[in-house]
Amino acid sequence: MNLVLSPEQQELRDTVRSFLGTVSPLPKVREGYDPDVYARLNGELGLSGLIVPEEYGGSGAGFAELAVVLTETGAALLPGPFLATTFAAIALTRVPDKELLTGIAEGRVVATLAQPAGDDGLVAESADGGVAVRGTLARVLGGMEAGVLLVPARTGDGMVLVAVDLTGEGVTRTPLETLDITRGQARIELDGARGRVLGASPQDDGIGDRLAVALAAEQLGVLRASLDSIVAYAKIRVAFGRYIGSYQGVKHKLADMHCKLEQAESIVRFAAWAADESPEELPAAAALAQAYVGRACFEVARDHLLLHGGIGFTWEHDAHLFYKRAKTDEVLLGPPRIHRARLADLLEL
């Protein structure tokens, strides 16, 4: 196990960072999702097909490489459905479908993955060679931009994973007013929407663990960018005749934030390694990633906003964008306490 990035991974990191800095700088992030940026992200770099197997037209890369990319998209606060489509691709690598995987790899398909709330979930009934899906999803990441929804649904034979065409009849999408203005969610109501069964929804497929690792990688990027921002500010902001970075209270806070970054980076890289190489260690690694990185990301984003002083609370400053992305990510897969409890169970504590 090597937690240090390989030369190829460093080159991937630098390429994605440079690309996002050019086509999606922070001032542009406020404008929201830009389909042209998303098309270039997939067309020029092929990032949507990064973990798609080569037999389906993807790069066949592992989670170590995916973590590198998501760290950079998180640091850039990339708007749009990239994380949602990544979640869908992760699910499809466990329940393969050639049509969807090929479409994602080529950048033609924007997809999202949703988990129904409640015990009943969605219901799928046979209809005209496919299924008709009924039910409501209160919050779907990227629900307005996606063309395909992957969701578990109940049939007479048990739980199956269904691909629903969100552009067809029987689908009502309502955009939600979310805390994070850079990435939207939607309420989706399905009333006989046409769907296609991809396969049985396995009970222990590792999808949830892999989603946790992917999200932790994005959180690592948000954490790093927040720290970089306040460190740069502390070097130029003068108060009472001194740079604020020279004050002991600020120095100690920045040191604490840096320690959180170092720990989070090690945790994310270990979790990504486990997803690729050690499935038996993945559940604990994924639970640790969300239990620690999610909270650390929010704390660093919060403190970086506070250390900016009054300017950090203004709408024009970028600090609130990182704060809101950090809080939204922290609870996206459930609050940290859920992951702490799962980790305790796995460690038999």
FENUR-V902398 format. One record per pair of residues at least 12 apart in sequence whose ideal C-beta (glycine too) atoms are under 8 Angstrom apart, sorted by the first residue. I is the first residue (numbers start at 1). J is the second residue. D is the distance in Angstrom with one decimal. If there is no record, write none. Layout:
i:I j:J d:D
i:I j:J d:D
//
This chain:
i:1 j:270 d:7.4
i:1 j:273 d:5.5
i:1 j:277 d:7.5
i:3 j:266 d:5.9
i:3 j:269 d:4.4
i:3 j:270 d:6.4
i:3 j:273 d:7.3
i:5 j:68 d:6.9
i:9 j:64 d:6.7
i:9 j:65 d:6.3
i:9 j:68 d:5.2
i:12 j:65 d:6.2
i:12 j:68 d:5.4
i:12 j:69 d:6.9
i:13 j:68 d:5.0
i:13 j:71 d:7.5
i:13 j:72 d:6.2
i:15 j:45 d:7.0
i:16 j:45 d:6.8
i:16 j:47 d:7.3
i:16 j:68 d:7.5
i:16 j:69 d:5.5
i:16 j:72 d:4.3
i:16 j:73 d:7.4
i:17 j:72 d:5.1
i:17 j:75 d:7.6
i:17 j:76 d:7.8
i:19 j:40 d:7.9
i:19 j:41 d:7.4
i:19 j:44 d:7.4
i:19 j:45 d:6.3
i:20 j:72 d:6.2
i:20 j:73 d:6.8
i:20 j:76 d:4.1
i:20 j:78 d:6.4
i:21 j:76 d:7.2
i:23 j:37 d:5.1
i:23 j:40 d:6.1
i:23 j:41 d:7.8
i:24 j:37 d:5.3
i:24 j:76 d:5.8
i:24 j:78 d:5.9
i:24 j:79 d:7.5
i:25 j:76 d:8.0
i:26 j:76 d:7.6
i:26 j:77 d:6.8
i:26 j:318 d:5.2
i:26 j:321 d:7.4
i:29 j:76 d:7.4
i:29 j:77 d:4.9
i:29 j:78 d:7.6
i:29 j:79 d:5.7
i:29 j:182 d:5.4
i:29 j:321 d:6.7
i:30 j:181 d:7.4
i:30 j:182 d:7.5
i:30 j:321 d:7.5
i:31 j:79 d:7.7
i:32 j:79 d:5.2
i:32 j:80 d:7.8
i:32 j:181 d:7.5
i:32 j:182 d:6.9
i:32 j:184 d:7.6
i:33 j:79 d:4.8
i:33 j:80 d:3.8
i:33 j:81 d:7.1
i:33 j:145 d:5.9
i:33 j:183 d:7.9
i:33 j:184 d:7.2
i:34 j:79 d:7.1
i:34 j:80 d:7.1
i:35 j:80 d:8.0
i:37 j:80 d:7.3
i:38 j:80 d:5.3
i:38 j:81 d:7.3
i:38 j:82 d:6.9
i:38 j:107 d:7.8
i:38 j:110 d:7.6
i:39 j:107 d:6.3
i:41 j:82 d:6.9
i:42 j:106 d:7.7
i:42 j:107 d:3.1
i:43 j:107 d:5.7
i:46 j:58 d:7.8
i:46 j:59 d:6.1
i:46 j:105 d:7.5
i:46 j:107 d:7.8
i:47 j:69 d:5.7
i:47 j:82 d:7.3
i:48 j:82 d:7.3
i:48 j:85 d:5.7
i:48 j:86 d:7.6
i:48 j:89 d:7.2
i:48 j:104 d:5.4
i:48 j:105 d:6.7
i:48 j:107 d:5.4
i:49 j:89 d:7.8
i:49 j:104 d:6.2
i:49 j:105 d:3.0
i:49 j:106 d:7.1
i:49 j:107 d:7.6
i:50 j:65 d:6.2
i:50 j:66 d:5.7
i:50 j:69 d:6.2
i:51 j:63 d:7.1
i:51 j:65 d:7.7
i:51 j:66 d:5.3
i:51 j:86 d:7.8
i:51 j:89 d:5.9
i:51 j:90 d:7.0
i:51 j:93 d:6.3
i:52 j:89 d:6.0
i:52 j:92 d:7.8
i:52 j:93 d:7.3
i:52 j:101 d:5.2
i:52 j:104 d:6.1
i:52 j:105 d:4.3
i:53 j:93 d:7.1
i:53 j:96 d:7.8
i:53 j:101 d:7.3
i:56 j:96 d:7.6
i:56 j:98 d:6.0
i:56 j:101 d:3.9
i:56 j:102 d:5.1
i:56 j:105 d:5.8
i:57 j:101 d:7.6
i:57 j:102 d:5.0
i:57 j:105 d:4.1
i:57 j:106 d:6.1
i:58 j:101 d:6.9
i:58 j:104 d:7.8
i:58 j:105 d:4.1
i:59 j:105 d:8.0
i:62 j:272 d:7.6
i:62 j:275 d:7.5
i:62 j:276 d:4.1
i:63 j:210 d:7.0
i:63 j:213 d:6.0
i:63 j:214 d:7.6
i:63 j:271 d:8.0
i:63 j:272 d:4.3
i:63 j:273 d:7.8
i:63 j:275 d:3.9
i:63 j:276 d:5.1
i:64 j:269 d:7.3
i:64 j:272 d:4.7
i:64 j:273 d:6.3
i:64 j:276 d:5.8
i:66 j:86 d:7.2
i:66 j:214 d:6.4
i:66 j:217 d:7.0
i:66 j:272 d:7.2
i:67 j:213 d:7.0
i:67 j:214 d:7.5
i:67 j:217 d:3.9
i:67 j:220 d:7.8
i:67 j:268 d:5.9
i:67 j:269 d:6.9
i:67 j:271 d:7.9
i:67 j:272 d:4.1
i:68 j:217 d:7.8
i:70 j:83 d:7.3
i:70 j:86 d:7.1
i:70 j:214 d:5.8
i:70 j:217 d:3.9
i:70 j:218 d:4.6
i:70 j:221 d:6.8
i:71 j:217 d:5.2
i:71 j:218 d:7.0
i:71 j:220 d:5.0
i:71 j:221 d:4.0
i:71 j:224 d:7.2
i:71 j:268 d:7.5
i:72 j:221 d:6.0
i:73 j:218 d:6.5
i:73 j:221 d:6.7
i:74 j:217 d:7.1
i:74 j:218 d:3.6
i:74 j:219 d:6.4
i:74 j:220 d:6.7
i:74 j:221 d:2.8
i:74 j:222 d:4.7
i:74 j:225 d:7.5
i:74 j:325 d:7.6
i:74 j:329 d:8.0
i:75 j:221 d:3.7
i:75 j:222 d:6.7
i:75 j:224 d:5.7
i:75 j:225 d:3.9
i:76 j:221 d:7.6
i:76 j:225 d:7.6
i:77 j:182 d:5.2
i:77 j:222 d:7.4
i:77 j:225 d:7.7
i:77 j:321 d:5.7
i:77 j:322 d:6.9
i:77 j:325 d:5.7
i:78 j:182 d:7.9
i:79 j:182 d:4.6
i:79 j:183 d:5.8
i:80 j:142 d:7.3
i:80 j:145 d:6.3
i:80 j:183 d:7.0
i:81 j:110 d:5.2
i:81 j:112 d:6.5
i:81 j:141 d:7.8
i:81 j:142 d:3.5
i:81 j:145 d:4.3
i:81 j:146 d:5.7
i:83 j:141 d:6.9
i:83 j:142 d:7.4
i:83 j:183 d:7.4
i:83 j:214 d:7.4
i:83 j:215 d:7.5
i:83 j:218 d:6.3
i:84 j:110 d:7.8
i:84 j:111 d:7.2
i:84 j:112 d:4.0
i:84 j:113 d:7.1
i:84 j:141 d:4.5
i:84 j:142 d:3.1
i:84 j:145 d:7.6
i:84 j:146 d:6.2
i:85 j:104 d:6.2
i:85 j:109 d:7.8
i:85 j:110 d:5.7
i:85 j:111 d:5.3
i:85 j:112 d:7.0
i:85 j:142 d:7.2
i:85 j:146 d:7.4
i:86 j:214 d:5.8
i:87 j:112 d:6.9
i:87 j:113 d:4.2
i:87 j:141 d:7.2
i:87 j:211 d:5.6
i:87 j:214 d:6.9
i:88 j:100 d:7.8
i:88 j:104 d:7.0
i:88 j:111 d:3.7
i:88 j:112 d:5.8
i:88 j:113 d:4.6
i:88 j:146 d:7.9
i:88 j:148 d:7.3
i:88 j:150 d:5.2
i:89 j:101 d:7.3
i:89 j:104 d:5.4
i:89 j:111 d:7.6
i:90 j:113 d:7.6
i:90 j:207 d:6.3
i:90 j:210 d:4.8
i:90 j:211 d:6.1
i:90 j:214 d:6.4
i:91 j:113 d:5.1
i:91 j:150 d:5.5
i:91 j:161 d:7.0
i:91 j:207 d:5.2
i:92 j:104 d:7.3
i:92 j:150 d:7.3
i:92 j:198 d:7.7
i:94 j:202 d:7.2
i:94 j:205 d:4.7
i:94 j:206 d:6.7
i:94 j:207 d:5.3
i:94 j:210 d:7.9
i:95 j:161 d:5.1
i:95 j:198 d:5.2
i:95 j:199 d:4.7
i:95 j:200 d:7.9
i:95 j:201 d:7.4
i:95 j:202 d:7.5
i:95 j:205 d:7.4
i:97 j:163 d:7.0
i:97 j:198 d:4.9
i:97 j:199 d:7.9
i:100 j:148 d:6.6
i:100 j:163 d:6.2
i:100 j:198 d:7.7
i:109 j:147 d:6.4
i:109 j:148 d:5.9
i:110 j:142 d:7.3
i:110 j:145 d:5.7
i:110 j:146 d:5.0
i:110 j:147 d:5.3
i:110 j:148 d:7.4
i:111 j:146 d:5.6
i:111 j:147 d:7.1
i:111 j:148 d:4.2
i:111 j:149 d:7.3
i:111 j:150 d:6.2
i:111 j:163 d:8.0
i:112 j:140 d:5.9
i:112 j:141 d:5.8
i:112 j:142 d:4.5
i:112 j:143 d:6.2
i:112 j:146 d:4.0
i:112 j:148 d:7.5
i:112 j:149 d:5.8
i:112 j:150 d:7.1
i:113 j:141 d:8.0
i:113 j:149 d:7.9
i:113 j:150 d:4.8
i:113 j:151 d:7.3
i:113 j:211 d:7.7
i:114 j:137 d:5.0
i:114 j:140 d:4.7
i:114 j:141 d:7.6
i:114 j:143 d:7.7
i:114 j:149 d:6.1
i:114 j:150 d:7.3
i:114 j:151 d:4.8
i:114 j:188 d:7.4
i:115 j:151 d:7.4
i:115 j:152 d:7.0
i:116 j:135 d:6.3
i:116 j:137 d:6.2
i:116 j:151 d:6.3
i:116 j:152 d:6.6
i:116 j:153 d:7.6
i:117 j:137 d:7.4
i:117 j:138 d:5.8
i:120 j:135 d:7.8
i:120 j:154 d:7.3
i:121 j:135 d:6.5
i:121 j:152 d:6.3
i:121 j:153 d:6.6
i:121 j:154 d:5.8
i:122 j:134 d:6.7
i:122 j:135 d:3.5
i:122 j:137 d:7.7
i:122 j:151 d:6.0
i:122 j:152 d:7.3
i:122 j:153 d:4.1
i:122 j:154 d:6.9
i:122 j:162 d:7.6
i:122 j:190 d:6.6
i:123 j:135 d:6.1
i:123 j:153 d:6.3
i:123 j:154 d:5.5
i:123 j:155 d:7.8
i:124 j:153 d:3.9
i:124 j:154 d:6.9
i:124 j:155 d:5.1
i:124 j:160 d:6.7
i:124 j:162 d:5.5
i:124 j:195 d:6.2
i:124 j:197 d:7.1
i:125 j:155 d:7.5
i:126 j:155 d:7.9
i:127 j:192 d:7.6
i:127 j:194 d:7.5
i:128 j:194 d:8.0
i:130 j:194 d:5.6
i:130 j:195 d:6.0
i:130 j:196 d:5.3
i:130 j:197 d:7.5
i:131 j:153 d:7.4
i:131 j:155 d:7.2
i:131 j:162 d:6.2
i:131 j:194 d:7.7
i:131 j:195 d:4.8
i:131 j:196 d:7.2
i:131 j:197 d:5.9
i:132 j:170 d:7.3
i:132 j:192 d:4.4
i:132 j:193 d:6.9
i:132 j:194 d:6.7
i:132 j:195 d:7.2
i:133 j:151 d:7.7
i:133 j:153 d:5.7
i:133 j:162 d:5.9
i:133 j:164 d:5.5
i:133 j:170 d:7.9
i:133 j:190 d:4.8
i:133 j:192 d:7.5
i:133 j:193 d:5.0
i:133 j:194 d:7.8
i:133 j:195 d:4.6
i:134 j:190 d:5.8
i:134 j:191 d:6.1
i:134 j:192 d:6.2
i:134 j:193 d:7.8
i:135 j:153 d:7.4
i:135 j:190 d:5.5
i:136 j:187 d:7.3
i:136 j:188 d:7.2
i:136 j:189 d:4.9
i:136 j:190 d:7.2
i:137 j:149 d:8.0
i:137 j:151 d:7.0
i:137 j:187 d:7.0
i:137 j:188 d:4.6
i:137 j:189 d:7.9
i:137 j:190 d:7.7
i:138 j:187 d:5.8
i:139 j:176 d:6.6
i:139 j:185 d:5.0
i:139 j:186 d:7.7
i:139 j:187 d:6.9
i:140 j:185 d:6.1
i:140 j:186 d:5.3
i:140 j:187 d:7.4
i:140 j:188 d:5.1
i:141 j:183 d:7.5
i:141 j:185 d:5.6
i:141 j:332 d:7.2
i:142 j:183 d:7.4
i:142 j:184 d:7.0
i:142 j:185 d:7.5
i:142 j:186 d:7.9
i:143 j:166 d:7.7
i:143 j:173 d:5.9
i:143 j:175 d:7.9
i:143 j:184 d:7.4
i:143 j:185 d:6.0
i:143 j:186 d:2.9
i:143 j:187 d:7.4
i:143 j:188 d:5.3
i:144 j:173 d:5.9
i:144 j:175 d:5.3
i:144 j:184 d:5.5
i:144 j:186 d:4.7
i:145 j:184 d:7.3
i:146 j:166 d:5.9
i:147 j:165 d:7.3
i:147 j:166 d:5.7
i:147 j:167 d:5.6
i:148 j:163 d:5.6
i:148 j:164 d:7.0
i:148 j:165 d:6.6
i:148 j:166 d:6.5
i:149 j:163 d:7.2
i:149 j:164 d:4.3
i:149 j:166 d:5.3
i:149 j:188 d:6.8
i:150 j:162 d:7.3
i:150 j:163 d:5.7
i:150 j:164 d:7.8
i:150 j:198 d:7.5
i:151 j:164 d:6.6
i:152 j:201 d:4.5
i:153 j:195 d:7.4
i:155 j:197 d:7.6
i:158 j:200 d:6.8
i:158 j:201 d:7.9
i:159 j:200 d:7.1
i:159 j:201 d:4.2
i:160 j:197 d:4.9
i:160 j:198 d:7.4
i:160 j:199 d:6.8
i:160 j:200 d:5.8
i:160 j:201 d:5.6
i:161 j:197 d:7.4
i:161 j:198 d:4.7
i:161 j:199 d:5.9
i:161 j:200 d:7.5
i:161 j:201 d:4.7
i:162 j:195 d:4.3
i:162 j:196 d:6.8
i:162 j:197 d:5.7
i:162 j:198 d:6.8
i:163 j:195 d:6.1
i:163 j:196 d:4.9
i:163 j:198 d:5.7
i:164 j:190 d:6.5
i:164 j:193 d:5.3
i:164 j:194 d:7.2
i:164 j:195 d:4.3
i:165 j:193 d:7.1
i:165 j:194 d:5.6
i:165 j:195 d:7.2
i:166 j:188 d:7.3
i:166 j:193 d:7.9
i:168 j:193 d:6.3
i:168 j:194 d:5.1
i:169 j:192 d:7.7
i:169 j:193 d:7.2
i:169 j:194 d:7.3
i:170 j:190 d:6.2
i:170 j:191 d:4.8
i:170 j:192 d:4.3
i:170 j:193 d:3.8
i:170 j:194 d:7.0
i:171 j:188 d:6.8
i:171 j:189 d:7.5
i:171 j:190 d:6.2
i:171 j:191 d:8.0
i:171 j:193 d:4.8
i:172 j:188 d:7.2
i:172 j:189 d:4.3
i:172 j:191 d:7.3
i:173 j:186 d:5.0
i:173 j:187 d:7.4
i:173 j:188 d:5.5
i:174 j:186 d:6.1
i:174 j:187 d:4.4
i:174 j:188 d:7.9
i:174 j:189 d:7.8
i:178 j:328 d:6.9
i:179 j:324 d:5.0
i:179 j:327 d:6.1
i:179 j:328 d:5.5
i:180 j:324 d:4.6
i:180 j:325 d:5.2
i:180 j:327 d:7.7
i:180 j:328 d:4.1
i:181 j:321 d:7.5
i:181 j:324 d:6.8
i:182 j:321 d:6.2
i:182 j:324 d:7.7
i:182 j:325 d:6.4
i:183 j:325 d:7.4
i:183 j:328 d:7.4
i:206 j:279 d:6.6
i:206 j:282 d:6.3
i:206 j:283 d:7.9
i:208 j:286 d:7.6
i:208 j:333 d:7.7
i:209 j:275 d:7.3
i:209 j:282 d:5.0
i:209 j:283 d:5.5
i:209 j:285 d:7.9
i:209 j:286 d:3.8
i:209 j:287 d:7.9
i:210 j:275 d:5.6
i:210 j:282 d:7.7
i:210 j:286 d:7.3
i:211 j:333 d:6.3
i:212 j:271 d:7.7
i:212 j:286 d:4.0
i:212 j:287 d:7.2
i:212 j:289 d:5.8
i:212 j:290 d:4.7
i:212 j:333 d:5.9
i:212 j:339 d:7.3
i:213 j:268 d:7.4
i:213 j:271 d:4.5
i:213 j:272 d:5.8
i:213 j:274 d:7.9
i:213 j:275 d:5.2
i:213 j:282 d:7.8
i:213 j:285 d:7.4
i:213 j:286 d:5.4
i:213 j:289 d:5.9
i:215 j:290 d:7.0
i:215 j:294 d:7.7
i:215 j:329 d:6.1
i:215 j:332 d:6.1
i:215 j:333 d:5.9
i:216 j:264 d:7.8
i:216 j:267 d:7.2
i:216 j:268 d:5.1
i:216 j:271 d:6.3
i:216 j:286 d:7.9
i:216 j:289 d:3.8
i:216 j:290 d:6.1
i:216 j:293 d:4.4
i:216 j:294 d:7.1
i:217 j:268 d:5.4
i:217 j:272 d:6.9
i:218 j:329 d:6.4
i:219 j:264 d:7.5
i:219 j:293 d:5.0
i:219 j:294 d:5.9
i:219 j:296 d:7.9
i:219 j:297 d:4.0
i:219 j:326 d:7.1
i:219 j:329 d:5.2
i:219 j:330 d:7.6
i:220 j:261 d:7.9
i:220 j:264 d:5.3
i:220 j:265 d:6.1
i:220 j:268 d:4.9
i:220 j:293 d:6.2
i:220 j:297 d:7.3
i:222 j:297 d:5.3
i:222 j:301 d:6.3
i:222 j:322 d:5.8
i:222 j:325 d:5.4
i:222 j:326 d:5.2
i:222 j:329 d:6.8
i:223 j:260 d:7.0
i:223 j:261 d:5.7
i:223 j:264 d:5.8
i:223 j:293 d:7.5
i:223 j:296 d:6.3
i:223 j:297 d:4.4
i:223 j:300 d:4.9
i:223 j:301 d:7.1
i:223 j:326 d:7.5
i:224 j:261 d:6.0
i:224 j:265 d:8.0
i:225 j:322 d:6.5
i:226 j:257 d:8.0
i:226 j:297 d:7.9
i:226 j:300 d:5.1
i:226 j:301 d:4.6
i:226 j:304 d:4.2
i:226 j:319 d:8.0
i:226 j:322 d:4.7
i:226 j:326 d:7.3
i:227 j:254 d:7.6
i:227 j:257 d:5.2
i:227 j:258 d:6.6
i:227 j:261 d:5.7
i:227 j:300 d:5.8
i:227 j:304 d:6.6
i:229 j:304 d:6.0
i:229 j:318 d:7.2
i:229 j:319 d:7.2
i:229 j:322 d:7.4
i:230 j:254 d:7.0
i:230 j:257 d:7.6
i:230 j:303 d:7.7
i:230 j:304 d:4.1
i:230 j:307 d:5.1
i:230 j:308 d:6.6
i:231 j:245 d:7.6
i:231 j:254 d:6.2
i:233 j:307 d:7.5
i:233 j:308 d:6.1
i:234 j:250 d:5.9
i:234 j:254 d:6.6
i:234 j:307 d:7.2
i:237 j:309 d:7.8
i:244 j:307 d:7.8
i:250 j:307 d:6.5
i:253 j:303 d:6.1
i:253 j:307 d:6.5
i:254 j:307 d:7.9
i:257 j:300 d:4.9
i:257 j:303 d:6.2
i:257 j:304 d:7.3
i:260 j:296 d:4.3
i:260 j:299 d:6.9
i:260 j:300 d:5.8
i:261 j:296 d:7.9
i:261 j:300 d:7.1
i:263 j:292 d:6.9
i:263 j:296 d:7.1
i:264 j:292 d:6.7
i:264 j:293 d:4.6
i:264 j:296 d:5.2
i:264 j:297 d:7.2
i:267 j:285 d:7.8
i:267 j:288 d:5.9
i:267 j:289 d:5.4
i:267 j:292 d:5.7
i:267 j:293 d:5.9
i:268 j:289 d:6.1
i:268 j:293 d:6.2
i:270 j:285 d:5.8
i:271 j:285 d:4.1
i:271 j:286 d:5.8
i:271 j:288 d:7.2
i:271 j:289 d:4.4
i:274 j:286 d:7.7
i:283 j:342 d:7.9
i:283 j:346 d:5.7
i:284 j:343 d:6.3
i:284 j:346 d:4.7
i:284 j:347 d:6.7
i:287 j:339 d:4.9
i:287 j:340 d:7.8
i:287 j:342 d:4.6
i:287 j:343 d:3.9
i:287 j:346 d:6.2
i:288 j:339 d:7.8
i:288 j:343 d:5.7
i:290 j:333 d:6.2
i:290 j:334 d:7.8
i:290 j:336 d:6.7
i:290 j:339 d:4.0
i:291 j:336 d:5.3
i:291 j:339 d:4.1
i:291 j:340 d:4.5
i:291 j:343 d:5.5
i:294 j:329 d:6.6
i:294 j:330 d:4.4
i:294 j:336 d:5.2
i:294 j:339 d:7.4
i:295 j:330 d:6.7
i:295 j:336 d:4.8
i:297 j:326 d:4.8
i:297 j:329 d:6.6
i:297 j:330 d:6.7
i:298 j:323 d:8.0
i:298 j:326 d:4.4
i:298 j:327 d:5.7
i:298 j:330 d:4.8
i:300 j:326 d:7.6
i:301 j:322 d:4.7
i:301 j:323 d:4.7
i:301 j:325 d:7.5
i:301 j:326 d:3.7
i:301 j:327 d:7.7
i:302 j:323 d:6.1
i:302 j:326 d:7.5
i:304 j:319 d:6.3
i:304 j:322 d:6.8
i:304 j:323 d:8.0
i:305 j:319 d:4.2
i:305 j:320 d:6.6
i:305 j:322 d:7.5
i:305 j:323 d:5.0
//
